[in-house]
Amino acid sequence: MNPLARGVKSFLIYFLALAIPYHILPYMTAIRDSITLETQRRRTPEGFLCAPAVIGRAGVLVYQPTDGAVASAPAALLGAGRPIRVLRPASEVFAAGSMASFAGRPVTNEHSAAKVTPHNFRDHIVGITGSAVVQDGNDLRADLTIYDAAMIDAITAGKCQLSQGYDAQTDWTPGSDPQFGAFDGSFSHIVGNHVAITDAGRSGPGVRILDSKLNEGVTMAKRNFNGVEIEIPDTVVGVVDSYLATATKTAADLSEATGKIAAMEKTIADSKTEIARVTDSAYIDGRVKERAALVDAAKRITPAVVCDGLTDDAIRAAVVLAKGITVDGVDATRGAFLALASAPVDSTSARQIADSLSAGTGRKSAEDLYNEARNAVIANANKGSK
């Protein structure tokens, strides 16, 4: 592009940036972002304060659901019970039109209730931004000139963080920026309205009126909060790290407790299922019949056996033991009991079953013992019929 064309393009971008806020922005959202005043402050002969400043930055900013800047967020996001993360993409923050829109803008003491306009600027303006707005890494820099004496005194006393007021469109499509991390929505078409001097800006202490005395000996450290990386003064790193460690442990404890609760809920559900099964009338009727049949068989084989208070397996074991049969294990005991219950009750049959079962102890399965006992009974019955 030749120099003439570039000059025309720059003029048009600057003109549109100045014209847009008052003519075609009813569809855009007024945003207030925060940042700080810089080093090398100086006074003019009249006493005005001139200072370079970081007036904005690219990155993910965090808003409370009640903040008007995120009023257009989806209802589910507003009701999620957590801060809302909005990305200011570098491509939007450092777009030529956006940067030009912050040149020559009013500087205010805190934000006004509405945008600063020609009709209300006398009520709010304490200074003005310079004509040169430049990118410095992820920061947006400009010179400020402060006219108001009370504001100059407040800055000198330490009130030097900044908060941008601007119009923007918001896209509520969530995602993750390669540099700044996860976000719930993003701003675009950023058009500056004013820069407010505040005690605590949304963009943190890095966005401020710069002053070498205030910054002397202070370095910044980065920490990650719920996927959002922020800078904090090294003087509070210990407190923040302690908080993060506590929060991490709390999250781990909560996860463990949640797992235990889930296991308990499963146990309760299984217990309810089992209770429902064993209290079912059909199940109860069936068990009563089974128990009656078992007790009847036990009394028929060994009349003296006492069944009260014994489990089914204990009854079988008592009967098998009373017949002098030695077997090992519940399955073997059941096999022996079935053999006894299936045989005619006479001394010869009982003796043959006992001898057969005892002979197999320790080397034959319950099924083998049962089959041998059955065969002995059948053989004895055939012999008697001849």
Secondary structure as UniProt FT lines:
FT   HELIX           3..23
FT   TURN            26..27
FT   STRAND          29..37
FT   STRAND          42..43
FT   TURN            45..46
FT   STRAND          49..57
FT   STRAND          59..63
FT   TURN            65..66
FT   HELIX           68..70
FT   TURN            71..72
FT   HELIX           75..78
FT   STRAND          84..88
FT   HELIX           90..93
FT   HELIX           96..101
FT   TURN            102..104
FT   STRAND          106..109
FT   TURN            118..120
FT   HELIX           121..124
FT   STRAND          125..136
FT   TURN            137..138
FT   STRAND          139..146
FT   HELIX           149..156
FT   TURN            157..158
FT   STRAND          161..171
FT   STRAND          175..177
FT   TURN            178..180
FT   STRAND          181..183
FT   STRAND          185..198
FT   TURN            202..203
FT   TURN            205..206
FT   STRAND          208..209
FT   HELIX           212..215
FT   TURN            216..217
FT   STRAND          220..225
FT   TURN            226..227
FT   STRAND          228..233
FT   HELIX           234..236
FT   HELIX           237..278
FT   HELIX           281..301
FT   TURN            303..304
FT   TURN            308..309
FT   HELIX           312..322
FT   TURN            323..324
FT   HELIX           330..342
FT   HELIX           347..359
FT   TURN            360..363
FT   HELIX           366..385
//
